[in-house]
Amino acid sequence: MSKYDIVIIGSGLGGLESAYILSKEGYKVLVLEKNRQLGGSLQIFVRDKAIFDTGIHYLGGLDEGQNLNQSFKYFNIMDKLHLQKMDMDGFDRISFDGDEKEYKHAQGYDNFVEQLAKDFPKERENLKLYAQRIQEVCDYFPLYQLKEDDAPIIGTKYLDINAKDFIASITSDVRLQNVLAGSNPLYAGDGSKTPLYVHALVVNTYIESSYKCIDGGAQIEKHLTKNIKALGGEIRNYCEVTKIVEKDGLITHVELSTGEIIEGKNFISNIHPATTMHMLESTKIKKAYSNRLQGLQNSVSAFIIDIVLKPNTFKYINHNHYHFRRNDVWSSVDVAGDQWPDGYCVFVPKSSRSGEYADSMTILSYMKYDEVKKWEDTFATIPKHNESRGQEYEDFKIERAERVIDEVVKKFPDLRSKIKSYTTSTPLTYRDYIGAKDGGLYGIAKDYRDPLKTFISPTTKIPNLFFTGQNLNMHGVLGVTVGAIRTCGVFVGQNYLIQKINQA
Ligand SMILES: Cc1cc2nc3c(=O)[nH]c(=O)nc-3n(C[C@H](O)[C@H](O)[C@H](O)COP(=O)(O)OP(=O)(O)OC[C@H]3O[C@@H](n4cnc5c(N)ncnc54)[C@H](O)[C@@H]3O)c2cc1C
C-alpha cells in the first residue's frame, strides 16, 4: 500500500498550493519537481548580484479584504511577504510610437477613471461604463471573489464575448480602446481570440491593488514550501516524472527519469495537460480526449532581456511600461521576422538593496515559437542536460536583444550607457525550465469562439488523476490559486474550502 494519498507532479504555484491545502486537510502529500529550484514560474535567478524574476513581475488583489490577500492568509504567507505597493496613480503606463503621452492605469476604480479622464476628458462617462462593466463581468465568476459557487461554468455569461469587440462597444475613441487594452501582454491578448472574461479578471485584480515583490516572487514559494513541510508534506527536487502508469483504470505509480517508481493513491499533474497525456501509459484514456488536450493551442511565448544596471545610474520607477509601435495592441502577438518587435513591456524589479536607483530591468517582447524552432532539438535544463544550443543561437539572441534595446532607448534615451550586462531568454528557455509546451507564456490560450474547449476540468477520464495549475482556469497568481481551489475542492468540497479560506 502506498504511503502517499496524493502525489503532485510539478512544484509550480498550483502544485504547492494544492500540496498545502491537502496536507492541511490531513492527506499525506508528496510533490515531485524536476528542477533544483522549486516554484516553476515563481523561480528567480541572480546575475551580478541583481535578482530577476522569471514569471512574477507584479501581483494584484493584495489589499486587505481583497481576494489574493484572503487566500494568502489561508496559506499562512500574507504577513510574511515583502511587498512594495506600486504607484497609485499609474502602476501601468501605456504608450505608443509618435505620441509623447504615457497613459496611466491607476489603482482603485474611481481613480482609474479619474486618471484616464485627464487624457480623454470627453470619455469620462464611457470610462465609468467600462469600470462598471468590468466589475459586472467579474461578479459572474464567484470563485474569483472567494464566494461559494455551485453553478457549472458552462452556464456562465460572458464566456463567448470577444474582449476587443467589448472595448470597442464602450468607446469609439480608438486610442482609448488601445489604452484600455494596453496591458494585454499580461494575458497574451489576441484580438481574434481573447475572451472578455480573461481581460476583465486580469485587469480587475490589478486595478484593485498592485504590488511588486521586493527581491522577487520566489518568497511565495519559500514560505509555501516551509508551511507544507510543517504540515507533514514532502517535497523532492531533481525528480523528473517521465511516465504516469495506469493499471485496471487507475494510476498506480509514476516513474522518474532515474527509474525510481513512486506509488500513490491519487495523482495531481501541475504540468501542461498535453505533456501529461504524453507521459501517460493508459488504455483507459480515449484517443479523442488525449488528442483534444494535445491539440489545444498555447498562448504565444516571449523573448526576455534581463539587464543588470550600473550602480546609481537608473532611477527606480514604481510602475511598468507597455509600449506599442502601432495603435493596435491586439495584433502584436502576430508580429515576427523583420517587423519584430511590435512593442515591449518594461518591468523594474524592487530590491531591498536599492533605494533611489534600480539594480535591474526586465524587458519582454512577444516571440513566436517558430522563431526558435530550428534549435528545438537542443535542451538546457540546469544541471542535468545543459547543452549548448550553438553559436548561431547565441548570435540570434544578441541580434534580437539589440533590436529590442534600440526600441527601448527611444523611451529611455541613456539606457545603453547604464547597462552593465544582460542575459536573454527565448521560448526554448521557458520550454526547458518550466516544461511549458512551445514555451507558451500562460499555457493554453483561451478562445471566445469555443470557450468550453479551452476550459480544462480538474478531473480526468481516470478517477485518480487530476490537473491543477495555469492551464485549468486561468494563469497568473490569482488564476492559479482559483485553480488549486477547484482541484482540491474535488477532494474536500469546494464550498467547504471557500469557507475555510474566508475564515483564515
Ligand atoms: C514571463 C512571465 C511573466 C509573468 N508575469 C506574471 C505576473 O507579473 N503576475 C502574475 O500573477 N503572473 C505572471 N505570470 C504567470 C504566472 O507566473 C503563472 O501563471 C504561474 O506561476 C503558473 O503556475 P503553475 O502552477 O501553472 O506552474 P508552473 O509555473 O508552470 O510550474 C510547473 C512546474 O512543473 C515542473 N515540471 C514540469 N515537468 C515536470 C516533470 N516531468 N516532472 C516534475 N516536474 C515537472 C516545472 O519544472 C515547474 O516547476 C507570468 C508568467 C510568465 C511566463
The ligand as a Gaussian input file, in Angstrom:
#p B3LYP/6-31G(d) Opt

LIG

0 1
 C        7.290000      35.801000     -18.349000
 C        6.125000      35.614000     -17.439000
 C        5.695000      36.674000     -16.670000
 C        4.608000      36.517000     -15.798000
 N        4.246000      37.569000     -15.011000
 C        3.255000      37.403000     -14.103000
 C        2.931000      38.444000     -13.202000
 O        3.550000      39.513000     -13.220000
 N        1.918000      38.230000     -12.298000
 C        1.223000      37.046000     -12.251000
 O        0.306000      36.903000     -11.422000
 N        1.530000      36.031000     -13.091000
 C        2.535000      36.176000     -14.012000
 N        2.861000      35.146000     -14.844000
 C        2.075000      33.904000     -14.790000
 C        2.396000      33.024000     -13.584000
 O        3.772000      33.067000     -13.300000
 C        1.993000      31.572000     -13.913000
 O        0.668000      31.539000     -14.416000
 C        2.059000      30.632000     -12.713000
 O        3.208000      30.826000     -11.942000
 C        1.996000      29.196000     -13.230000
 O        1.903000      28.291000     -12.161000
 P        1.635000      26.753000     -12.402000
 O        1.081000      26.194000     -11.143000
 O        0.823000      26.523000     -13.634000
 O        3.068000      26.078000     -12.563000
 P        4.346000      26.351000     -13.456000
 O        4.981000      27.619000     -13.055000
 O        4.048000      26.124000     -14.895000
 O        5.300000      25.196000     -12.934000
 C        5.223000      23.858000     -13.328000
 C        6.310000      23.099000     -12.579000
 O        6.290000      21.742000     -13.008000
 C        7.641000      21.300000     -13.154000
 N        7.663000      20.177000     -14.082000
 C        7.430000      20.212000     -15.428000
 N        7.543000      18.977000     -15.934000
 C        7.845000      18.139000     -14.904000
 C        8.084000      16.741000     -14.804000
 N        8.041000      15.945000     -15.877000
 N        8.356000      16.221000     -13.586000
 C        8.402000      17.007000     -12.472000
 N        8.198000      18.353000     -12.518000
 C        7.919000      18.900000     -13.716000
 C        8.352000      22.535000     -13.704000
 O        9.746000      22.442000     -13.551000
 C        7.714000      23.629000     -12.853000
 O        8.402000      23.792000     -11.643000
 C        3.941000      35.270000     -15.719000
 C        4.382000      34.189000     -16.483000
 C        5.463000      34.352000     -17.327000
 C        5.931000      33.165000     -18.124000

